[in-house]
Structure formats: structure tokens, C-alpha cells
Amino acid sequence: MIQSFNQYDDHFNYSDEPEPWKKISEKGDLKVYKRTRPGTNLKEVRIDYVFHVNAKKLLDELDDAGNYTEWIYKCGEAKVISKPAKNEIIYYTLANVPSPIWDRDIVAHSVYQYFPEEKIHYYESSVPENDEELEPVRKKVVRVKDYGATWTIKEVEENKIETINTIYMDPGGSIPNWLANMTISKGPIKSMKALEKRLMNNVEE
């Protein structure tokens, strides 16, 4: 996998030095890591995965926020709010949560960079300060205020890319930590497999 991972990741704002990633599972090309976010009881997750498609197909999927419902775990609604620049996108997602807990939604600002010498594509997403102006808070929906995600995509061959996806989210409200941690552990893995299926179906088409 990508050896220069730390060069592009760990851009989140930590109050203290984060602990090393701990591998919790490995199955073929899929490797899952966790660590506790400094100052909290919540987990961050990192997933390393190899896709056998060209980089553009994955980049197109990440840019197409309106179709996130097709592969992101429990995503019930998604849309593009605006595109401030060629390499930026502001989007909205709503996650369906089992009753009686209220659904969660996120307004995220995603910034894209490309490092041609290493053939690495990098996305970093976070919640903008004016999220409520961009998308009003709905009734019986909790707005997530503390969220971060990154994608590091390394072109290895014409139809092979190595990826690292990291995610952190404080769901806020009255949701137990065990449920938040279970969601962040289970959700990204299911999302990754659904994304792979979608990419491979597009290749066949």
C-alpha cells in the first residue's frame, strides 16, 4: 500500500498527538484500522483498499455527491449544494438512523489536490463554519458539527489504484458512544464494498 500515507493524511485538527493506527481486520486487499480520537471516547477508522479500475472512475464517483445514496451506508439523501471552485465541492448527506434516534445530516466541504510526481489524488472533507446557512437544520434531524474524512488515491497501474479512506464523526445529540463507534466501524466497510460493486458494474457497461 501507499508508503507515504502520513504525508497526505492526519490533517485533522487534534488537541493532542493522535495514537498510531491499530489494524483490526484484514481480508485480501481490505485492511481496516482504528484509533481513539484524542480527547474523546470515539473512534476514527481507516480503510485501505485496492480497486481494479482506473483512477478517473473513482474520482468521478467522489465528485458525484448526488449519487452517494447508491453506495454510502445508510445514506438516505445526498445532493450537491455548490461548487465554489474547480477543485472544491460543498455537499449535503442525510444518514438514516434506527428509530427512536433522530437521523443525522452533514454539510461537508471537500477539497481536491493532485500530486503528479507521486500520481496521488487527495480529498479532504470537513464541516464549514456556515453549514446552517448553506443548508437549514431540519426538524427531528441532528446536524453533525464535528466530521472529517480523507481519500488518498494512488495510481499504481492503468487499472489499479490503492486507496486509503479515513473517517471521523461525532454524531452529537443523545446517541450512545457504542452505537456511534459501531456505525463508524461497520458503515465504511459496507460502503467500500458497495462502491467497488458500483465501479465494477460501470466497467462492465
Backbone as a chain_set.jsonl record, in Angstrom:
{"seq": "MIQSFNQYDDHFNYSDEPEPWKKISEKGDLKVYKRTRPGTNLKEVRIDYVFHVNAKKLLDELDDAGNYTEWIYKCGEAKVISKPAKNEIIYYTLANVPSPIWDRDIVAHSVYQYFPEEKIHYYESSVPENDEELEPVRKKVVRVKDYGATWTIKEVEENKIETINTIYMDPGGSIPNWLANMTISKGPIKSMKALEKRLMNNVEE", "coords": {"N": [[0.837, -1.202, 0.0], [0.21, 2.396, 0.014], [3.134, 4.033, 0.781], [3.758, 6.589, 1.613], [1.799, 7.531, 3.327], [1.342, 9.152, 5.685], [2.152, 11.605, 4.796], [0.086, 12.763, 3.482], [-2.173, 12.369, 4.98], [-3.803, 12.777, 8.235], [-4.513, 15.448, 8.579], [-6.447, 16.433, 10.173], [-7.694, 18.469, 12.877], [-6.147, 18.108, 15.803], [-6.22, 18.123, 19.348], [-4.356, 16.908, 20.897], [-1.484, 14.749, 20.341], [-2.21, 12.244, 18.004], [-2.853, 8.726, 18.518], [-1.087, 5.785, 17.271], [-2.319, 4.069, 14.326], [-4.269, 1.116, 14.672], [-4.402, -2.08, 13.432], [-7.352, -3.85, 12.818], [-8.655, -5.708, 11.296], [-8.2, -7.818, 8.419], [-8.637, -8.751, 5.131], [-7.85, -10.111, 2.292], [-7.426, -7.628, -0.083], [-8.471, -5.737, 1.58], [-8.036, -3.772, 4.363], [-8.506, -2.831, 7.685], [-8.326, -0.247, 10.046], [-8.236, 1.186, 13.347], [-8.424, 3.885, 15.718], [-8.447, 5.766, 18.769], [-9.88, 8.927, 18.919], [-8.083, 11.755, 19.98], [-8.807, 13.044, 23.198], [-11.439, 12.188, 23.289], [-13.979, 9.562, 23.491], [-14.537, 8.377, 21.191], [-14.147, 6.649, 18.032], [-11.826, 6.741, 15.3], [-11.691, 5.672, 11.938], [-9.851, 3.864, 9.513], [-9.551, 2.761, 6.243], [-7.899, 0.675, 4.081], [-7.707, -0.063, 0.685], [-7.775, -1.84, -2.438], [-8.644, -1.024, -5.659], [-9.592, -2.32, -8.782], [-9.707, -0.596, -11.114], [-9.492, 2.296, -13.275], [-8.172, 5.437, -12.097], [-9.782, 7.64, -12.701], [-12.456, 6.763, -12.74], [-13.098, 6.326, -10.032], [-12.631, 8.914, -9.053], [-14.613, 10.312, -10.407], [-16.882, 9.238, -9.177], [-16.58, 10.144, -6.531], [-16.811, 12.856, -6.929], [-19.421, 13.052, -7.697], [-21.676, 13.779, -5.823], [-24.421, 13.638, -5.615], [-25.105, 11.013, -6.108], [-24.362, 9.558, -3.895], [-26.113, 8.159, -2.324], [-26.271, 5.733, -3.513], [-24.178, 4.138, -2.679], [-23.033, 4.824, -0.18], [-23.19, 3.828, 3.144], [-26.299, 3.587, 4.737], [-27.106, 6.043, 3.758], [-29.578, 8.234, 3.136], [-30.245, 10.457, 1.704], [-28.74, 12.729, -0.585], [-26.945, 15.445, -1.98], [-25.542, 17.925, -4.193], [-24.547, 21.022, -3.036], [-23.092, 23.33, -3.779], [-20.426, 24.358, -6.028], [-17.708, 25.784, -5.303], [-15.219, 26.15, -6.509], [-13.11, 24.755, -9.109], [-11.817, 22.584, -7.973], [-13.25, 22.063, -5.688], [-16.064, 21.121, -3.677], [-19.224, 21.493, -2.199], [-21.379, 19.677, -0.274], [-24.37, 17.841, 0.704], [-25.46, 15.377, 2.991], [-27.695, 12.929, 4.297], [-28.09, 10.732, 6.934], [-29.768, 7.754, 7.581], [-31.015, 6.734, 10.638], [-31.722, 4.185, 13.035], [-34.982, 4.245, 14.514], [-35.738, 5.003, 17.965], [-33.945, 7.066, 17.612], [-32.874, 10.152, 16.292], [-32.384, 11.019, 12.821], [-29.188, 11.79, 11.271], [-27.483, 14.547, 9.779], [-25.161, 16.004, 7.422], [-23.275, 18.75, 6.349], [-20.766, 19.155, 4.108], [-17.539, 20.265, 3.137], [-15.514, 19.652, 0.527], [-12.219, 19.341, -0.6], [-10.042, 19.018, -3.3], [-6.848, 17.728, -4.277], [-4.011, 17.216, -6.409], [-1.082, 15.308, -6.79], [1.251, 15.165, -8.978], [3.838, 13.996, -9.323], [3.933, 11.803, -7.608], [1.667, 10.585, -8.468], [-0.725, 10.772, -7.01], [-3.942, 11.298, -5.806], [-5.867, 13.418, -3.764], [-8.354, 13.912, -1.353], [-9.958, 15.999, 0.994], [-12.321, 16.39, 3.493], [-14.526, 18.429, 5.435], [-16.601, 20.056, 7.924], [-18.046, 23.097, 7.063], [-17.941, 26.404, 8.559], [-20.231, 27.909, 8.168], [-22.355, 26.124, 7.864], [-25.108, 25.918, 8.508], [-26.219, 28.035, 7.208], [-25.842, 27.322, 4.61], [-27.382, 25.02, 4.359], [-30.35, 24.702, 5.862], [-31.107, 23.556, 9.202], [-33.03, 20.688, 9.79], [-36.238, 19.662, 11.155], [-36.298, 17.282, 13.777], [-33.886, 16.177, 13.03], [-30.475, 15.74, 13.583], [-27.798, 17.883, 13.275], [-24.579, 17.167, 12.264], [-21.638, 18.385, 13.559], [-18.97, 17.988, 13.933], [-16.862, 16.539, 11.948], [-14.797, 14.665, 9.783], [-13.09, 13.614, 6.849], [-10.955, 11.773, 4.663], [-9.585, 10.966, 1.457], [-7.083, 9.138, -0.024], [-5.616, 8.454, -3.0], [-3.816, 6.371, -4.941], [-2.3, 5.994, -8.022], [-1.426, 3.028, -9.421], [-1.263, 1.159, -11.529], [-2.602, 1.144, -14.908], [-5.229, 0.233, -14.583], [-5.486, -0.053, -11.814], [-5.692, 0.972, -8.524], [-4.532, 2.1, -5.382], [-6.033, 2.756, -2.33], [-6.714, 4.891, 0.482], [-8.962, 5.495, 2.953], [-10.103, 7.638, 5.385], [-12.082, 8.287, 8.265], [-13.831, 10.331, 10.526], [-16.313, 11.014, 12.956], [-18.335, 12.833, 15.117], [-21.367, 12.112, 16.252], [-23.079, 13.646, 17.792], [-25.816, 14.905, 19.883], [-28.131, 12.709, 21.636], [-26.901, 10.039, 21.366], [-25.65, 6.846, 21.979], [-22.182, 6.16, 22.73], [-21.324, 3.6, 22.017], [-22.991, 2.927, 19.902], [-22.353, 4.879, 18.062], [-19.672, 4.242, 17.592], [-19.941, 1.651, 16.563], [-21.294, 2.179, 14.2], [-19.432, 3.732, 12.766], [-17.52, 1.838, 12.409], [-18.701, -0.336, 11.047], [-20.109, 0.856, 8.926], [-18.294, 2.234, 6.999], [-16.944, 0.013, 5.862], [-18.965, -1.472, 4.63], [-19.757, 0.489, 2.854], [-17.475, 0.698, 1.253], [-17.38, -1.787, -0.049], [-19.789, -1.68, -1.455], [-19.246, 0.465, -3.098], [-17.143, -0.583, -4.629], [-18.543, -2.581, -6.039], [-20.27, -0.987, -7.529], [-18.444, 0.464, -9.102], [-17.248, -1.624, -10.576], [-19.461, -2.598, -11.967], [-19.937, -0.434, -13.609], [-17.66, -0.548, -15.138], [-18.099, -2.884, -16.577], [-20.256, -2.096, -18.08]], "CA": [[0.0, 0.0, 0.0], [0.905, 3.674, -0.093], [4.137, 4.185, 1.827], [3.827, 7.981, 2.06], [0.47, 7.826, 3.833], [1.308, 10.26, 6.637], [2.432, 12.861, 4.106], [-1.158, 13.324, 2.984], [-3.242, 12.212, 5.956], [-3.651, 13.398, 9.552], [-4.692, 16.893, 8.515], [-7.481, 16.824, 11.113], [-7.217, 19.302, 13.97], [-6.089, 17.37, 17.051], [-5.741, 18.866, 20.511], [-3.177, 16.167, 21.34], [-0.903, 13.863, 19.326], [-3.024, 11.033, 17.858], [-2.17, 7.452, 18.71], [-0.892, 5.066, 15.997], [-3.419, 3.236, 13.858], [-4.2, -0.298, 15.068], [-5.128, -2.918, 12.485], [-8.342, -4.696, 13.494], [-9.052, -6.8, 10.419], [-7.576, -7.86, 7.092], [-9.178, -9.793, 4.268], [-7.407, -9.808, 0.937], [-6.982, -6.247, -0.287], [-9.165, -4.86, 2.519], [-7.432, -3.672, 5.692], [-9.234, -1.863, 8.497], [-7.6, 0.222, 11.217], [-8.95, 2.095, 14.233], [-7.737, 4.512, 16.831], [-9.308, 6.676, 19.514], [-9.605, 10.334, 18.676], [-7.606, 12.392, 21.212], [-9.753, 13.83, 23.974], [-12.802, 11.657, 23.19], [-14.12, 8.104, 23.556], [-14.981, 7.954, 19.869], [-13.132, 6.052, 17.18], [-11.595, 7.061, 13.896], [-11.465, 4.449, 11.181], [-9.088, 3.977, 8.267], [-9.707, 1.572, 5.402], [-7.017, 0.557, 2.924], [-8.345, -0.965, -0.266], [-7.285, -1.804, -3.809], [-9.671, -1.117, -6.687], [-9.041, -2.665, -10.091], [-10.274, 0.315, -12.101], [-8.617, 3.457, -13.386], [-8.426, 6.448, -11.072], [-10.848, 8.564, -13.096], [-13.77, 6.229, -12.366], [-13.318, 6.618, -8.62], [-12.712, 10.363, -8.899], [-15.94, 10.717, -10.871], [-17.852, 8.857, -8.151], [-16.426, 11.031, -5.378], [-17.306, 14.18, -7.322], [-20.855, 12.97, -7.971], [-22.28, 13.646, -4.494], [-25.838, 13.308, -5.74], [-25.269, 9.554, -6.162], [-23.824, 8.924, -2.686], [-27.114, 7.229, -1.8], [-26.109, 4.441, -4.177], [-23.132, 3.292, -2.106], [-22.673, 5.144, 1.2], [-24.007, 3.082, 4.107], [-27.41, 4.277, 5.405], [-27.3, 7.388, 3.225], [-30.925, 8.316, 2.61], [-30.378, 11.623, 0.833], [-27.46, 13.367, -0.887], [-27.045, 16.418, -3.069], [-24.514, 18.956, -4.3], [-25.034, 22.357, -2.688], [-22.412, 24.273, -4.673], [-19.049, 24.069, -6.413], [-17.033, 27.086, -5.202], [-14.076, 26.178, -7.423], [-12.977, 23.525, -9.888], [-11.332, 21.507, -7.12], [-13.995, 22.075, -4.444], [-17.485, 20.829, -3.737], [-19.95, 21.505, -0.929], [-22.484, 18.748, -0.472], [-25.219, 17.507, 1.846], [-25.898, 13.99, 3.113], [-28.519, 12.597, 5.455], [-27.949, 9.323, 7.298], [-30.921, 7.17, 8.263], [-30.656, 6.103, 11.905], [-32.891, 3.465, 13.556], [-35.851, 4.9, 15.497], [-36.247, 6.371, 18.096], [-32.873, 8.058, 17.481], [-33.083, 11.027, 15.134], [-31.413, 10.95, 11.73], [-28.081, 12.745, 11.284], [-27.103, 15.07, 8.473], [-23.85, 16.647, 7.347], [-22.857, 19.611, 5.241], [-19.321, 18.968, 4.033], [-16.757, 20.982, 2.124], [-14.469, 18.75, 0.081], [-11.182, 19.978, -1.417], [-9.252, 18.026, -4.052], [-5.494, 18.077, -4.712], [-3.318, 16.168, -7.159], [0.373, 15.351, -6.695], [1.597, 14.421, -10.2], [5.069, 13.198, -9.235], [3.606, 10.529, -6.954], [0.394, 10.119, -9.03], [-1.627, 10.647, -5.867], [-5.089, 12.191, -5.714], [-6.176, 13.557, -2.341], [-9.548, 14.656, -0.965], [-10.151, 16.23, 2.417], [-13.652, 16.943, 3.732], [-14.816, 18.881, 6.79], [-17.828, 20.847, 8.024], [-17.784, 24.536, 7.019], [-18.496, 27.151, 9.686], [-21.559, 28.431, 7.825], [-23.146, 24.989, 7.361], [-26.544, 26.13, 8.676], [-26.635, 28.978, 6.173], [-25.833, 26.589, 3.343], [-28.487, 24.067, 4.4], [-31.009, 24.846, 7.16], [-31.294, 22.358, 10.01], [-34.4, 20.205, 9.695], [-36.847, 19.162, 12.374], [-36.019, 15.895, 14.142], [-32.617, 15.749, 12.43], [-29.342, 16.326, 14.3], [-26.729, 18.302, 12.382], [-23.233, 16.801, 12.693], [-20.76, 19.553, 13.512], [-17.565, 17.565, 14.02], [-16.724, 15.458, 10.962], [-13.668, 14.789, 8.874], [-12.834, 12.436, 6.019], [-9.943, 11.938, 3.62], [-9.327, 9.91, 0.48], [-5.788, 9.164, -0.68], [-5.764, 7.534, -4.126], [-2.526, 6.213, -5.611], [-2.327, 5.267, -9.289], [-0.372, 2.001, -9.454], [-1.258, 0.737, -12.922], [-3.695, 1.78, -15.642], [-6.498, -0.186, -13.991], [-5.275, -0.466, -10.429], [-5.432, 2.094, -7.616], [-4.5, 1.821, -3.954], [-6.739, 3.848, -1.674], [-6.84, 4.982, 1.933], [-10.106, 6.328, 3.328], [-10.199, 7.811, 6.829], [-13.326, 8.95, 8.644], [-14.135, 10.614, 11.924], [-17.572, 11.739, 13.108], [-19.034, 12.891, 16.399], [-22.754, 12.235, 15.807], [-23.8, 14.626, 18.596], [-27.11, 14.501, 20.413], [-28.19, 11.628, 22.633], [-26.616, 8.738, 20.763], [-24.615, 6.192, 22.782], [-20.882, 6.008, 22.075], [-21.182, 2.266, 21.424], [-23.673, 2.926, 18.613], [-21.554, 5.715, 17.168], [-18.472, 3.5, 17.213], [-20.349, 0.537, 15.715], [-21.637, 2.733, 12.896], [-18.229, 4.156, 12.055], [-16.753, 0.637, 12.092], [-19.427, -1.159, 10.081], [-20.548, 1.626, 7.777], [-17.299, 2.429, 5.94], [-16.621, -1.245, 5.191], [-20.084, -1.75, 3.724], [-19.705, 1.494, 1.797], [-16.369, 0.38, 0.352], [-17.767, -2.929, -0.878], [-20.826, -1.222, -2.374], [-18.564, 1.315, -4.08], [-16.437, -1.47, -5.548], [-19.538, -3.208, -6.921], [-20.745, 0.045, -8.451], [-17.363, 0.755, -10.05], [-17.06, -2.768, -11.464], [-20.612, -2.634, -12.869], [-19.724, 0.618, -14.603], [-16.614, -1.022, -16.05], [-18.706, -3.861, -17.473], [-21.131, -1.384, -19.009]], "C": [[0.874, 1.255, 0.0], [1.864, 3.861, 1.078], [4.142, 5.586, 2.418], [2.493, 8.447, 2.643], [0.445, 9.073, 4.714], [1.597, 11.606, 5.995], [1.129, 13.551, 3.693], [-2.3, 13.252, 3.996], [-2.917, 12.953, 7.241], [-3.687, 14.913, 9.468], [-5.794, 17.365, 9.451], [-6.865, 17.647, 12.231], [-7.29, 18.523, 15.279], [-5.59, 18.27, 18.173], [-4.482, 18.221, 21.072], [-2.681, 15.291, 20.198], [-1.751, 12.604, 19.205], [-2.192, 9.783, 18.063], [-1.988, 6.766, 17.363], [-2.147, 4.286, 15.62], [-3.193, 1.788, 14.29], [-5.042, -1.119, 14.093], [-6.076, -3.84, 13.245], [-8.844, -5.826, 12.602], [-8.34, -6.681, 9.077], [-8.161, -9.029, 6.326], [-8.831, -9.438, 2.842], [-6.866, -8.398, 0.844], [-7.599, -5.262, 0.707], [-8.511, -4.914, 3.898], [-8.131, -2.55, 6.448], [-8.437, -1.545, 9.758], [-8.51, 1.124, 12.053], [-7.961, 2.793, 15.162], [-8.735, 5.431, 17.524], [-8.904, 8.113, 19.227], [-9.186, 11.0, 19.98], [-8.685, 13.236, 21.883], [-11.185, 13.352, 23.927], [-12.781, 10.153, 23.433], [-14.538, 7.534, 22.207], [-13.816, 7.483, 19.004], [-13.036, 6.743, 15.821], [-11.331, 5.744, 13.19], [-10.69, 4.777, 9.915], [-9.241, 2.667, 7.511], [-8.763, 1.664, 4.215], [-7.64, -0.446, 1.962], [-7.742, -0.771, -1.648], [-8.469, -1.981, -4.749], [-9.004, -1.419, -8.021], [-9.804, -1.913, -11.184], [-9.293, 1.467, -12.257], [-9.073, 4.543, -12.416], [-9.61, 7.344, -11.42], [-12.226, 8.067, -12.683], [-14.074, 6.51, -10.894], [-13.454, 8.117, -8.388], [-14.084, 10.873, -9.331], [-17.008, 10.391, -9.823], [-17.776, 9.791, -6.944], [-16.938, 12.432, -5.681], [-18.828, 14.206, -7.492], [-21.623, 12.746, -6.666], [-23.753, 13.27, -4.556], [-26.11, 11.815, -5.767], [-24.695, 8.839, -4.941], [-24.818, 7.94, -2.073], [-26.957, 5.835, -2.37], [-25.07, 3.551, -3.499], [-22.722, 3.641, -0.674], [-23.684, 4.529, 2.157], [-25.02, 3.989, 4.802], [-27.63, 5.711, 4.921], [-28.665, 7.458, 2.545], [-31.158, 9.481, 1.67], [-29.005, 12.232, 0.621], [-27.652, 14.341, -2.043], [-25.842, 17.349, -3.047], [-25.164, 20.297, -3.959], [-24.414, 23.401, -3.609], [-21.026, 23.742, -5.015], [-18.291, 25.393, -6.446], [-15.864, 27.252, -6.168], [-13.985, 24.83, -8.114], [-12.604, 22.336, -9.017], [-12.073, 21.444, -5.784], [-15.459, 21.723, -4.686], [-18.054, 20.907, -2.324], [-21.202, 20.662, -1.129], [-23.203, 18.45, 0.849], [-25.536, 16.022, 1.825], [-26.732, 13.825, 4.373], [-28.424, 11.102, 5.697], [-29.184, 8.857, 8.048], [-30.461, 6.389, 9.488], [-31.888, 5.394, 12.454], [-33.651, 4.28, 14.601], [-35.637, 4.257, 16.875], [-35.165, 7.454, 17.977], [-33.095, 8.871, 16.203], [-31.999, 10.804, 14.087], [-30.337, 12.014, 11.916], [-27.844, 13.269, 9.881], [-25.794, 15.854, 8.563], [-23.81, 17.572, 6.141], [-21.336, 19.553, 5.226], [-18.723, 19.765, 2.883], [-15.566, 20.103, 1.767], [-13.51, 19.474, -0.871], [-10.295, 18.897, -2.024], [-7.879, 18.585, -4.407], [-4.908, 16.901, -5.494], [-1.819, 16.397, -7.077], [0.937, 14.522, -7.844], [2.848, 13.561, -10.08], [4.804, 11.837, -8.617], [2.37, 9.868, -7.548], [-0.601, 9.823, -7.911], [-2.7, 11.729, -5.93], [-5.517, 12.239, -4.245], [-7.415, 14.423, -2.138], [-9.549, 14.827, 0.555], [-11.484, 16.941, 2.618], [-13.828, 17.322, 5.194], [-16.084, 19.73, 6.756], [-17.48, 22.335, 7.987], [-18.479, 25.259, 8.177], [-19.917, 27.63, 9.411], [-22.493, 27.336, 7.326], [-24.65, 25.236, 7.451], [-27.084, 27.172, 7.697], [-26.734, 28.267, 4.818], [-26.992, 25.611, 3.237], [-29.135, 24.154, 5.775], [-31.168, 23.507, 7.881], [-32.769, 21.964, 9.994], [-34.916, 19.749, 11.055], [-36.556, 17.676, 12.545], [-34.832, 15.311, 13.375], [-31.5, 16.469, 13.169], [-28.232, 16.649, 13.297], [-25.363, 17.928, 12.993], [-22.306, 17.992, 12.494], [-19.281, 19.182, 13.488], [-17.377, 16.328, 13.156], [-15.499, 15.714, 10.107], [-13.474, 13.498, 8.1], [-11.747, 12.766, 5.006], [-9.953, 10.723, 2.702], [-7.931, 10.146, -0.089], [-5.8, 8.07, -1.745], [-4.461, 7.509, -4.915], [-2.693, 5.399, -6.892], [-1.138, 4.311, -9.346], [-0.156, 1.504, -10.877], [-2.444, 1.403, -13.614], [-5.048, 1.461, -15.023], [-6.293, -0.75, -12.59], [-4.928, 0.762, -9.591], [-5.451, 1.59, -6.175], [-5.117, 3.02, -3.24], [-6.668, 3.742, -0.162], [-7.96, 5.964, 2.218], [-10.15, 6.427, 4.848], [-11.443, 8.625, 7.15], [-13.376, 9.15, 10.151], [-15.46, 11.356, 11.974], [-18.032, 11.671, 14.555], [-20.504, 13.118, 16.065], [-23.578, 13.234, 16.615], [-25.117, 14.09, 19.117], [-27.0, 13.337, 21.387], [-28.042, 10.267, 21.98], [-25.486, 8.089, 21.546], [-23.308, 6.054, 22.009], [-20.745, 4.651, 21.396], [-21.847, 2.2, 20.051], [-22.9, 3.751, 17.596], [-20.335, 4.955, 16.678], [-18.798, 2.309, 16.317], [-20.638, 1.025, 14.3], [-20.397, 3.097, 12.103], [-17.335, 2.969, 11.716], [-17.389, -0.152, 10.957], [-19.71, -0.415, 8.791], [-19.521, 1.782, 6.677], [-16.944, 1.152, 5.184], [-17.716, -1.597, 4.188], [-20.093, -0.764, 2.555], [-18.637, 1.143, 0.775], [-16.731, -0.774, -0.584], [-18.845, -2.532, -1.89], [-20.226, -0.333, -3.462], [-17.819, 0.459, -5.098], [-17.41, -2.108, -6.541], [-20.035, -2.217, -7.96], [-19.694, 0.347, -9.514], [-17.197, -0.375, -11.054], [-18.236, -2.904, -12.428], [-20.471, -1.597, -13.976], [-18.662, 0.214, -15.613], [-17.219, -1.971, -17.076], [-19.604, -3.204, -18.501], [-20.338, -0.697, -20.089]], "O": [[2.103, 1.181, -0.013], [1.445, 3.847, 2.235], [4.488, 5.767, 3.586], [2.103, 9.602, 2.478], [-0.387, 9.957, 4.509], [1.315, 12.645, 6.591], [1.079, 14.775, 3.569], [-3.281, 13.986, 3.882], [-1.911, 13.656, 7.339], [-2.971, 15.593, 10.203], [-6.062, 18.564, 9.528], [-5.669, 17.543, 12.507], [-8.38, 18.3, 15.806], [-4.671, 19.068, 17.99], [-3.637, 18.901, 21.655], [-3.379, 15.112, 19.2], [-1.995, 11.944, 20.215], [-0.986, 9.774, 17.818], [-2.665, 7.124, 16.4], [-2.934, 3.894, 16.482], [-2.064, 1.297, 14.276], [-6.241, -0.885, 13.945], [-5.674, -4.522, 14.187], [-9.403, -6.803, 13.101], [-7.935, -5.597, 8.659], [-8.179, -10.16, 6.814], [-9.453, -8.557, 2.247], [-5.965, -8.013, 1.59], [-7.278, -4.074, 0.675], [-8.443, -5.974, 4.52], [-8.324, -1.456, 5.917], [-7.942, -2.439, 10.444], [-9.435, 1.745, 11.53], [-6.83, 2.348, 15.357], [-9.743, 5.825, 16.938], [-7.726, 8.463, 19.287], [-9.862, 10.831, 20.995], [-9.376, 14.025, 21.24], [-12.073, 14.018, 24.459], [-11.718, 9.546, 23.564], [-14.854, 6.349, 22.096], [-12.665, 7.865, 19.215], [-14.019, 7.249, 15.279], [-10.803, 4.807, 13.788], [-10.861, 5.845, 9.326], [-9.078, 1.589, 8.083], [-8.821, 2.617, 3.437], [-8.048, -1.536, 2.361], [-7.264, 0.311, -1.989], [-9.208, -2.961, -4.654], [-7.97, -0.837, -8.35], [-10.448, -2.508, -12.048], [-8.364, 1.602, -11.461], [-10.222, 4.557, -11.975], [-10.357, 7.76, -10.534], [-13.083, 8.87, -12.313], [-15.194, 6.893, -10.556], [-14.304, 8.547, -7.608], [-14.649, 11.763, -8.695], [-17.931, 11.178, -9.608], [-18.808, 10.182, -6.398], [-17.443, 13.118, -4.792], [-19.443, 15.27, -7.435], [-22.156, 11.662, -6.431], [-24.271, 12.643, -3.631], [-27.228, 11.387, -5.48], [-24.556, 7.616, -4.962], [-24.421, 7.0, -1.384], [-27.444, 4.863, -1.792], [-25.069, 2.339, -3.711], [-22.106, 2.808, -0.008], [-24.892, 4.697, 1.991], [-24.662, 5.017, 5.377], [-28.274, 6.503, 5.608], [-28.887, 6.827, 1.512], [-32.14, 9.504, 0.928], [-28.189, 12.254, 1.542], [-28.427, 14.086, -2.966], [-25.205, 17.537, -2.011], [-26.198, 20.659, -4.52], [-25.116, 24.252, -4.154], [-20.522, 22.811, -4.386], [-18.233, 26.052, -7.484], [-15.557, 28.366, -6.593], [-14.686, 23.883, -7.757], [-13.023, 21.21, -9.284], [-11.575, 20.832, -4.838], [-16.013, 21.991, -5.752], [-17.431, 20.44, -1.37], [-21.988, 20.907, -2.045], [-22.717, 18.76, 1.937], [-25.845, 15.464, 0.772], [-26.503, 14.493, 5.381], [-28.645, 10.299, 4.79], [-29.602, 9.478, 9.026], [-29.622, 5.495, 9.387], [-32.993, 5.927, 12.358], [-33.048, 4.922, 15.461], [-35.373, 3.056, 16.939], [-35.441, 8.63, 18.215], [-33.462, 8.322, 15.164], [-30.862, 10.453, 14.404], [-30.538, 13.005, 12.617], [-27.983, 12.533, 8.904], [-25.384, 16.3, 9.635], [-24.257, 17.215, 5.051], [-20.692, 19.869, 6.225], [-19.32, 19.914, 1.817], [-14.708, 19.84, 2.61], [-13.937, 20.132, -1.82], [-9.856, 17.977, -1.334], [-7.746, 19.749, -4.784], [-5.267, 15.745, -5.267], [-1.334, 17.513, -7.264], [1.09, 13.308, -7.71], [2.91, 12.491, -10.684], [5.375, 10.833, -9.043], [2.041, 8.734, -7.197], [-1.229, 8.765, -7.876], [-2.403, 12.914, -6.085], [-5.527, 11.213, -3.565], [-7.514, 15.523, -2.681], [-9.187, 13.914, 1.298], [-11.748, 17.968, 1.993], [-13.341, 16.627, 6.086], [-16.577, 20.08, 5.684], [-16.687, 22.791, 8.81], [-19.481, 24.779, 8.706], [-20.72, 27.743, 10.337], [-23.332, 27.585, 6.461], [-25.396, 24.812, 6.568], [-28.278, 27.182, 7.396], [-27.598, 28.578, 3.998], [-27.527, 25.395, 2.149], [-28.536, 23.725, 6.761], [-31.342, 22.465, 7.251], [-33.648, 22.81, 10.164], [-34.144, 19.486, 11.978], [-36.568, 16.913, 11.579], [-34.779, 14.111, 13.106], [-31.569, 17.683, 13.363], [-27.785, 15.771, 12.559], [-25.045, 18.336, 14.111], [-22.204, 18.538, 11.395], [-18.442, 19.98, 13.068], [-17.691, 15.213, 13.571], [-15.205, 16.856, 9.753], [-13.672, 12.41, 8.639], [-11.636, 13.904, 4.55], [-10.283, 9.611, 3.113], [-7.634, 11.235, -0.58], [-5.974, 6.893, -1.427], [-4.057, 8.52, -5.488], [-3.165, 4.263, -6.859], [0.016, 4.74, -9.323], [0.972, 1.435, -11.365], [-3.202, 2.14, -12.983], [-5.918, 2.329, -14.949], [-6.852, -1.787, -12.232], [-3.992, 1.497, -9.905], [-6.282, 0.762, -5.803], [-4.761, 4.165, -3.518], [-6.573, 2.65, 0.399], [-7.92, 7.116, 1.786], [-10.225, 5.406, 5.53], [-11.814, 9.533, 6.407], [-13.018, 8.27, 10.934], [-15.717, 12.226, 11.143], [-18.111, 10.593, 15.146], [-20.864, 14.213, 15.634], [-24.659, 13.632, 16.181], [-25.492, 12.954, 18.828], [-25.922, 13.024, 21.892], [-28.951, 9.439, 22.037], [-24.452, 8.723, 21.76], [-23.312, 5.858, 20.794], [-20.131, 4.543, 20.335], [-21.358, 1.521, 19.148], [-22.798, 3.383, 16.426], [-19.995, 5.01, 15.496], [-18.028, 1.985, 15.413], [-20.276, 0.371, 13.322], [-20.311, 2.81, 10.909], [-16.482, 3.071, 10.834], [-16.709, -0.581, 10.026], [-19.574, -0.968, 7.699], [-19.825, 1.495, 5.519], [-16.67, 1.205, 3.985], [-17.436, -1.969, 3.048], [-20.396, -1.13, 1.42], [-18.857, 1.274, -0.429], [-16.421, -0.734, -1.775], [-18.826, -2.982, -3.035], [-20.656, -0.38, -4.615], [-17.859, 0.741, -6.296], [-17.133, -2.168, -7.739], [-20.202, -2.563, -9.13], [-20.021, 0.471, -10.695], [-17.025, -0.125, -12.247], [-18.043, -3.284, -13.583], [-20.834, -1.843, -15.127], [-18.737, 0.574, -16.788], [-16.917, -1.899, -18.268], [-19.716, -3.667, -19.636], [-20.917, -0.048, -20.961]]}, "num_chains": 1, "name": "protein.A"}
